[in-house]
């Protein structure tokens, strides 16, 4: 099937596709890594209102450092949360991380969920 026929068939099915021009860099962050695509080819496909992005290129994979400004979870804070709420260590760590390292907010979060 030639590209013109393929495009016409996709249009009849409600699918549209377009390329994004002049892409310089794409960055995908996970908790532990960053995927950096330089000069990648990017296409956007729209199907029933949902957009799907296709990236063609070779990523450079980097390890991520802790986010700046994010307070590291302290053992004393975890112990305080456990003592005040009766939560497990895992629950205390999770609440503390979700509250940006603020023990008082973590305690309130746990207490309000019970």
C-alpha positions as CSV (number, residue, x, y, z in Angstrom):
1,X,0.0,0.0,0.0
2,X,1.5,3.3,-0.9
3,X,1.7,6.2,1.6
4,X,-1.1,8.2,0.0
5,X,-3.6,5.2,0.2
6,X,-2.5,4.6,3.8
7,X,-3.1,8.2,4.8
8,X,-6.6,8.2,3.1
9,X,-7.5,4.9,5.0
10,X,-6.3,6.4,8.3
11,X,-8.4,9.5,7.7
12,X,-11.5,7.4,7.1
13,X,-10.9,5.6,10.4
14,X,-10.6,8.9,12.3
15,X,-6.8,8.6,12.7
16,X,-4.5,11.6,12.0
17,X,-0.8,11.7,12.1
18,X,1.6,14.6,11.9
19,X,5.4,15.1,12.4
20,X,6.8,17.7,14.8
21,X,9.5,19.6,13.0
22,X,12.8,20.9,14.4
23,X,12.9,18.8,17.6
24,X,16.1,19.6,19.5
25,X,15.7,17.5,22.6
26,X,13.3,15.2,24.4
27,X,13.7,14.4,28.1
28,X,11.9,11.5,29.8
29,X,12.4,11.4,33.6
30,X,11.9,8.4,35.8
31,X,12.7,8.2,39.5
32,X,16.2,6.8,38.8
33,X,17.0,7.7,35.2
34,X,16.7,10.4,32.5
35,X,16.4,9.4,28.9
36,X,17.7,12.3,26.7
37,X,16.9,12.1,22.9
38,X,18.9,14.6,20.8
39,X,17.5,15.6,17.4
40,X,14.9,12.9,17.5
41,X,12.1,12.4,14.9
42,X,8.7,12.8,16.6
43,X,5.3,11.9,15.2
44,X,1.9,12.6,16.9
45,X,-0.9,10.2,16.1
46,X,-4.5,11.2,17.2
47,X,-7.0,8.3,17.5
48,X,-10.5,9.1,19.0
49,X,-9.1,12.2,20.7
50,X,-6.2,10.4,22.3
51,X,-2.7,11.5,21.3
52,X,0.2,9.1,21.0
53,X,3.7,10.3,20.6
54,X,6.3,8.3,18.7
55,X,10.0,9.1,19.3
56,X,12.6,7.7,16.9
57,X,16.1,8.1,18.0
58,X,18.8,6.8,20.3
59,X,18.6,8.0,23.9
60,X,21.4,8.9,26.2
61,X,20.6,7.4,29.6
62,X,21.7,9.2,32.7
63,X,21.3,8.3,36.4
64,X,19.3,10.9,38.3
65,X,20.5,12.6,41.5
66,X,18.1,13.4,44.3
67,X,15.8,16.3,43.4
68,X,17.2,19.6,44.6
69,X,15.3,21.0,47.5
70,X,13.8,17.7,48.4
71,X,14.6,16.8,52.0
72,X,16.0,13.3,52.4
73,X,13.9,11.1,54.6
74,X,15.5,11.1,58.1
75,X,15.4,8.1,60.5
76,X,14.4,10.3,63.4
77,X,11.4,11.6,61.4
78,X,10.3,8.1,60.6
79,X,10.5,7.1,64.2
80,X,8.5,10.1,65.3
81,X,5.8,9.3,62.7
82,X,5.6,5.7,63.8
83,X,5.4,6.8,67.5
84,X,2.7,9.3,66.9
85,X,0.5,7.3,64.5
86,X,1.3,3.6,65.0
87,X,2.0,3.3,61.3
88,X,4.4,0.8,59.9
89,X,7.9,1.9,58.8
90,X,6.9,1.6,55.2
91,X,3.7,3.7,55.7
92,X,5.7,6.3,57.6
93,X,8.4,6.5,54.8
94,X,5.8,6.8,52.1
95,X,3.9,9.5,53.8
96,X,7.1,11.4,54.6
97,X,8.2,11.3,51.0
98,X,4.7,12.4,49.7
99,X,4.8,15.3,52.1
100,X,8.2,16.6,51.0
101,X,10.0,15.4,54.2
102,X,7.7,17.3,56.5
103,X,7.0,15.1,59.5
104,X,4.0,17.1,60.8
105,X,2.2,16.9,57.5
106,X,3.0,13.2,57.2
107,X,1.5,12.6,60.6
108,X,-1.7,14.5,59.6
109,X,-1.9,12.6,56.3
110,X,-1.7,9.2,58.1
111,X,-4.1,10.2,60.8
112,X,-6.7,11.6,58.3
113,X,-6.6,8.3,56.3
114,X,-7.5,6.2,59.2
